[in-house]
Amino acid sequence: MKNTCLIISGGEYCDVPQEVKNGAAYAIACDSGYRHAERMGIRPDRIIGDFDSAPVPETDIPVDRAPTHKDDTDTMLAVRCALEEGWRDIVICCAFGGRMDHAFANIQTGTYVAARGGRTRMLGRDTDLMIFSGSENIIAENGSAENGATKDDSAEDAEAKAEGAGMIRIPRRDGWSLSVFALSDQCTGITIRGTKYECTDATFSNTFCLGVSNVWAADTAVIQVRRGIVMVMLSRLKAGEHI
């Protein structure tokens, strides 16, 4: 089912998994990311950027040219466009491998999406991460619908969406580490199962890296959070490295 927006950033080139291509219903290339898109064999629906790292492409694809002096990164401009178009499941590829400040800016961009009810996956050559919000972030304490639940949802539907938003399942990936980080000041109700180090109803903070360096102990790892925004990061281990 095609239900995601694929954003092709301008970081180090990385291949896009076939399941990501299959699930992408809309694609945006950021600045020099249009060159990555060509290499991937993907024709984006839109190209966005200030084109300070690549010339403006000559194409019939719609191009949104932004000024060089601006508050948003090119990737953030693409994310804003995706959210305005109604996308809440976003995959950003070629997100890493360049400058560290660009990588951190992309993580903050994913946090921006999560704070608005979306979920972001970011792909690099040796990194695969997901940023999402907790289940209680879905239903506001005053009973109004937020972050994925709509006004027309029944209470049961809203709670089902909340559980889906606050939990991910990750198939075993040998040769990779799995780390869980709090991006909010505090993330409560964190439960991690199917890994070497597990926890139940724990509280993580963004001032202590309690969830770093884990690995699978089962075929599937399950990470769940009740409140807050978390990042689950998979990192390829180097030869001879183990956890």
DRENDO-1510 file (C-alpha; in Angstrom, 1 decimal, always signed):
<recs>
REC; n; res; u; v; w
REC; 1; MET; +0.0; +0.0; +0.0 .
REC; 2; LYS; +1.4; +3.4; -1.0 .
REC; 3; ASN; +1.0; +5.6; +2.1 .
REC; 4; THR; +4.3; +7.5; +2.5 .
REC; 5; CYS; +6.0; +10.6; +1.2 .
REC; 6; LEU; +9.6; +10.0; +0.2 .
REC; 7; ILE; +12.0; +12.9; +0.6 .
REC; 8; ILE; +15.4; +12.6; -1.1 .
REC; 9; SER; +17.9; +14.8; +0.7 .
REC; 10; GLY; +21.3; +15.9; -0.5 .
REC; 11; GLY; +23.5; +13.9; +1.9 .
REC; 12; GLU; +25.7; +10.9; +1.1 .
REC; 13; TYR; +24.0; +8.7; -1.4 .
REC; 14; CYS; +22.5; +5.5; -0.1 .
REC; 15; ASP; +20.3; +2.9; -1.8 .
REC; 16; VAL; +16.6; +2.9; -1.0 .
REC; 17; PRO; +15.1; -0.4; +0.1 .
REC; 18; GLN; +12.6; -1.7; -2.3 .
REC; 19; GLU; +9.8; -1.7; +0.3 .
REC; 20; VAL; +10.3; +2.0; +0.7 .
REC; 21; LYS; +10.0; +2.6; -3.0 .
REC; 22; ASN; +6.9; +0.4; -3.1 .
REC; 23; GLY; +5.3; +2.4; -0.3 .
REC; 24; ALA; +6.0; +5.9; -1.6 .
REC; 25; ALA; +3.0; +7.6; -3.1 .
REC; 26; TYR; +4.7; +11.0; -3.4 .
REC; 27; ALA; +8.4; +12.0; -3.8 .
REC; 28; ILE; +10.2; +15.3; -3.2 .
REC; 29; ALA; +13.8; +15.9; -4.0 .
REC; 30; CYS; +15.8; +18.5; -2.0 .
REC; 31; ASP; +18.3; +20.6; -3.9 .
REC; 32; SER; +21.1; +18.3; -5.1 .
REC; 33; GLY; +18.9; +15.4; -4.0 .
REC; 34; TYR; +17.4; +15.4; -7.5 .
REC; 35; ARG; +20.7; +13.9; -8.7 .
REC; 36; HIS; +20.3; +11.1; -6.1 .
REC; 37; ALA; +16.7; +10.6; -7.4 .
REC; 38; GLU; +18.0; +10.2; -11.0 .
REC; 39; ARG; +20.5; +7.6; -9.7 .
REC; 40; MET; +17.8; +5.7; -7.9 .
REC; 41; GLY; +15.5; +5.7; -11.0 .
REC; 42; ILE; +12.9; +7.8; -9.1 .
REC; 43; ARG; +11.1; +10.7; -10.8 .
REC; 44; PRO; +10.1; +13.1; -8.0 .
REC; 45; ASP; +6.8; +14.8; -8.0 .
REC; 46; ARG; +8.4; +18.1; -6.8 .
REC; 47; ILE; +11.9; +19.5; -6.4 .
REC; 48; ILE; +12.6; +22.0; -3.6 .
REC; 49; GLY; +15.7; +24.0; -2.6 .
REC; 50; ASP; +17.8; +27.1; -2.8 .
REC; 51; PHE; +20.2; +25.2; -5.2 .
REC; 52; ASP; +23.4; +26.4; -3.6 .
REC; 53; SER; +24.9; +22.9; -4.0 .
REC; 54; ALA; +23.6; +22.1; -7.5 .
REC; 55; PRO; +22.3; +24.0; -10.5 .
REC; 56; VAL; +18.5; +24.5; -10.9 .
REC; 57; PRO; +17.5; +21.4; -13.0 .
REC; 58; GLU; +16.0; +21.8; -16.4 .
REC; 59; THR; +13.0; +19.6; -16.1 .
REC; 60; ASP; +9.2; +19.6; -16.5 .
REC; 61; ILE; +8.9; +18.6; -12.8 .
REC; 62; PRO; +7.6; +21.5; -10.7 .
REC; 63; VAL; +10.6; +23.3; -9.0 .
REC; 64; ASP; +10.2; +25.4; -5.9 .
REC; 65; ARG; +13.2; +27.7; -5.7 .
REC; 66; ALA; +13.8; +29.2; -2.2 .
REC; 67; PRO; +16.1; +32.1; -1.3 .
REC; 68; THR; +19.5; +31.2; +0.0 .
REC; 69; HIS; +19.0; +33.3; +3.1 .
REC; 70; LYS; +16.1; +31.5; +4.9 .
REC; 71; ASP; +15.3; +30.0; +8.2 .
REC; 72; ASP; +14.5; +26.4; +6.9 .
REC; 73; THR; +16.9; +23.9; +5.5 .
REC; 74; ASP; +16.0; +22.4; +2.1 .
REC; 75; THR; +14.9; +19.2; +3.9 .
REC; 76; MET; +12.7; +21.2; +6.3 .
REC; 77; LEU; +11.1; +23.0; +3.3 .
REC; 78; ALA; +10.3; +19.6; +1.8 .
REC; 79; VAL; +8.9; +18.3; +5.2 .
REC; 80; ARG; +6.7; +21.4; +5.5 .
REC; 81; CYS; +5.4; +20.7; +2.0 .
REC; 82; ALA; +4.7; +17.1; +2.8 .
REC; 83; LEU; +2.8; +18.0; +6.0 .
REC; 84; GLU; +0.8; +20.7; +4.2 .
REC; 85; GLU; -0.2; +18.0; +1.6 .
REC; 86; GLY; -1.5; +15.8; +4.4 .
REC; 87; TRP; +1.4; +13.3; +4.6 .
REC; 88; ARG; +2.1; +12.0; +8.1 .
REC; 89; ASP; +4.3; +9.0; +7.2 .
REC; 90; ILE; +7.6; +10.4; +5.9 .
REC; 91; VAL; +10.8; +8.7; +4.8 .
REC; 92; ILE; +13.9; +10.8; +4.3 .
REC; 93; CYS; +16.7; +9.1; +2.4 .
REC; 94; CYS; +20.3; +10.2; +1.9 .
REC; 95; ALA; +19.9; +12.0; +5.2 .
REC; 96; PHE; +23.4; +11.4; +6.7 .
REC; 97; GLY; +27.0; +11.1; +5.7 .
REC; 98; GLY; +27.8; +14.7; +5.3 .
REC; 99; ARG; +28.2; +17.4; +7.9 .
REC; 100; MET; +27.3; +16.6; +11.5 .
REC; 101; ASP; +25.2; +19.8; +11.8 .
REC; 102; HIS; +23.1; +18.8; +8.8 .
REC; 103; ALA; +22.5; +15.4; +10.3 .
REC; 104; PHE; +21.4; +16.9; +13.6 .
REC; 105; ALA; +19.2; +19.4; +11.7 .
REC; 106; ASN; +17.5; +16.4; +10.0 .
REC; 107; ILE; +16.9; +14.8; +13.4 .
REC; 108; GLN; +15.3; +18.0; +14.7 .
REC; 109; THR; +13.2; +18.1; +11.5 .
REC; 110; GLY; +12.0; +14.6; +12.3 .
REC; 111; THR; +11.1; +15.8; +15.8 .
REC; 112; TYR; +9.1; +18.6; +14.2 .
REC; 113; VAL; +7.1; +15.9; +12.3 .
REC; 114; ALA; +6.5; +13.8; +15.4 .
REC; 115; ALA; +5.3; +16.8; +17.4 .
REC; 116; ARG; +2.6; +17.2; +14.7 .
REC; 117; GLY; +1.4; +13.6; +14.8 .
REC; 118; GLY; +3.6; +12.2; +12.1 .
REC; 119; ARG; +6.3; +9.6; +12.0 .
REC; 120; THR; +9.7; +9.9; +10.2 .
REC; 121; ARG; +12.2; +7.3; +9.1 .
REC; 122; MET; +15.6; +8.5; +8.0 .
REC; 123; LEU; +18.0; +6.4; +5.9 .
REC; 124; GLY; +21.7; +6.7; +5.4 .
REC; 125; ARG; +24.4; +4.3; +4.3 .
REC; 126; ASP; +25.1; +3.0; +7.8 .
REC; 127; THR; +22.1; +4.5; +9.7 .
REC; 128; ASP; +18.4; +3.8; +9.8 .
REC; 129; LEU; +16.4; +5.6; +12.3 .
REC; 130; MET; +12.7; +6.3; +13.2 .
REC; 131; ILE; +11.3; +9.2; +15.2 .
REC; 132; PHE; +7.8; +9.0; +16.6 .
REC; 133; SER; +5.6; +10.2; +19.5 .
REC; 134; GLY; +4.0; +8.2; +22.3 .
REC; 135; SER; +0.5; +6.8; +22.4 .
REC; 136; GLU; -0.8; +9.4; +24.9 .
REC; 137; ASN; +0.3; +12.1; +22.6 .
REC; 138; ILE; -2.4; +11.0; +20.2 .
REC; 139; ILE; -5.4; +11.7; +22.5 .
REC; 140; ALA; -5.2; +15.1; +24.3 .
REC; 141; GLU; -6.0; +15.1; +28.0 .
REC; 142; ASN; -9.0; +17.3; +27.3 .
REC; 143; GLY; -10.5; +14.6; +25.0 .
REC; 144; SER; -9.9; +16.3; +21.7 .
REC; 145; ALA; -8.3; +14.5; +18.8 .
REC; 146; GLU; -4.6; +15.1; +18.1 .
REC; 147; ASN; -1.7; +13.6; +16.2 .
REC; 148; GLY; -3.4; +11.2; +13.8 .
REC; 149; ALA; -6.8; +10.7; +15.4 .
REC; 150; THR; -9.6; +12.7; +13.7 .
REC; 151; LYS; -12.8; +14.2; +15.1 .
REC; 152; ASP; -14.8; +11.5; +13.4 .
REC; 153; ASP; -12.9; +8.6; +15.1 .
REC; 154; SER; -14.7; +6.6; +17.7 .
REC; 155; ALA; -12.9; +6.2; +21.1 .
REC; 156; GLU; -11.9; +2.7; +20.0 .
REC; 157; ASP; -10.5; +3.9; +16.7 .
REC; 158; ALA; -8.6; +6.8; +18.4 .
REC; 159; GLU; -7.0; +4.4; +20.9 .
REC; 160; ALA; -6.0; +2.0; +18.2 .
REC; 161; LYS; -4.3; +4.8; +16.3 .
REC; 162; ALA; -2.6; +5.8; +19.6 .
REC; 163; GLU; -1.2; +2.4; +20.1 .
REC; 164; GLY; +0.0; +2.2; +16.5 .
REC; 165; ALA; +1.7; +5.6; +16.8 .
REC; 166; GLY; +3.4; +4.8; +20.1 .
REC; 167; MET; +4.9; +1.4; +19.1 .
REC; 168; ILE; +7.1; +0.0; +16.4 .
REC; 169; ARG; +8.3; -3.5; +15.5 .
REC; 170; ILE; +11.7; -3.9; +14.0 .
REC; 171; PRO; +12.7; -7.3; +12.4 .
REC; 172; ARG; +16.1; -8.7; +13.5 .
REC; 173; ARG; +19.0; -7.2; +11.7 .
REC; 174; ASP; +22.3; -8.9; +12.4 .
REC; 175; GLY; +25.4; -6.8; +12.3 .
REC; 176; TRP; +23.5; -3.7; +13.5 .
REC; 177; SER; +23.0; -2.1; +16.8 .
REC; 178; LEU; +19.6; -0.7; +18.1 .
REC; 179; SER; +19.5; +2.3; +20.4 .
REC; 180; VAL; +16.5; +4.2; +21.9 .
REC; 181; PHE; +16.9; +7.9; +22.7 .
REC; 182; ALA; +14.5; +10.4; +24.3 .
REC; 183; LEU; +14.2; +13.6; +22.2 .
REC; 184; SER; +11.7; +15.1; +24.6 .
REC; 185; ASP; +12.9; +16.3; +28.0 .
REC; 186; GLN; +11.3; +13.1; +29.3 .
REC; 187; CYS; +9.8; +10.0; +27.6 .
REC; 188; THR; +7.6; +7.9; +29.9 .
REC; 189; GLY; +6.2; +4.4; +29.6 .
REC; 190; ILE; +9.1; +3.1; +27.5 .
REC; 191; THR; +9.0; -0.7; +27.0 .
REC; 192; ILE; +11.6; -2.5; +25.0 .
REC; 193; ARG; +11.2; -6.3; +24.2 .
REC; 194; GLY; +13.0; -8.8; +22.0 .
REC; 195; THR; +16.4; -7.3; +22.7 .
REC; 196; LYS; +19.5; -8.2; +24.8 .
REC; 197; TYR; +18.6; -5.4; +27.3 .
REC; 198; GLU; +14.9; -5.0; +28.0 .
REC; 199; CYS; +12.9; -2.6; +30.1 .
REC; 200; THR; +9.2; -2.1; +31.1 .
REC; 201; ASP; +7.5; +1.2; +31.8 .
REC; 202; ALA; +10.8; +3.1; +32.0 .
REC; 203; THR; +11.4; +6.8; +31.9 .
REC; 204; PHE; +14.2; +8.1; +29.5 .
REC; 205; SER; +15.4; +11.7; +29.5 .
REC; 206; ASN; +17.3; +13.6; +26.8 .
REC; 207; THR; +20.1; +14.2; +29.3 .
REC; 208; PHE; +21.2; +10.6; +29.7 .
REC; 209; CYS; +21.8; +8.0; +27.1 .
REC; 210; LEU; +20.3; +5.0; +28.9 .
REC; 211; GLY; +19.0; +3.3; +25.7 .
REC; 212; VAL; +22.3; +3.3; +23.7 .
REC; 213; SER; +23.9; +0.1; +22.2 .
REC; 214; ASN; +21.3; -2.7; +22.2 .
REC; 215; VAL; +20.9; -5.7; +19.9 .
REC; 216; TRP; +18.2; -8.2; +19.1 .
REC; 217; ALA; +17.6; -11.3; +21.2 .
REC; 218; ALA; +14.5; -12.4; +19.2 .
REC; 219; ASP; +13.3; -12.2; +15.6 .
REC; 220; THR; +11.6; -8.9; +16.3 .
REC; 221; ALA; +12.3; -6.0; +18.6 .
REC; 222; VAL; +9.3; -4.1; +20.0 .
REC; 223; ILE; +9.7; -0.5; +21.2 .
REC; 224; GLN; +6.7; +1.3; +22.8 .
REC; 225; VAL; +6.4; +4.7; +24.4 .
REC; 226; ARG; +3.5; +6.2; +26.2 .
REC; 227; ARG; +4.3; +9.9; +26.2 .
REC; 228; GLY; +7.1; +11.9; +24.6 .
REC; 229; ILE; +9.1; +11.8; +21.4 .
REC; 230; VAL; +11.6; +9.0; +20.9 .
REC; 231; MET; +14.2; +8.1; +18.3 .
REC; 232; VAL; +15.1; +4.5; +17.6 .
REC; 233; MET; +18.4; +4.4; +15.8 .
REC; 234; LEU; +19.9; +1.4; +14.0 .
REC; 235; SER; +23.6; +1.6; +13.2 .
REC; 236; ARG; +25.7; -0.7; +11.2 .
REC; 237; LEU; +28.5; -2.3; +13.3 .
REC; 238; LYS; +32.1; -2.2; +12.0 .
REC; 239; ALA; +34.0; -5.4; +11.3 .
REC; 240; GLY; +34.9; -7.1; +14.6 .
REC; 241; GLU; +32.6; -4.8; +16.6 .
REC; 242; HIS; +30.1; -6.5; +18.9 .
REC; 243; ILE; +27.6; -5.6; +21.7 .
</recs>
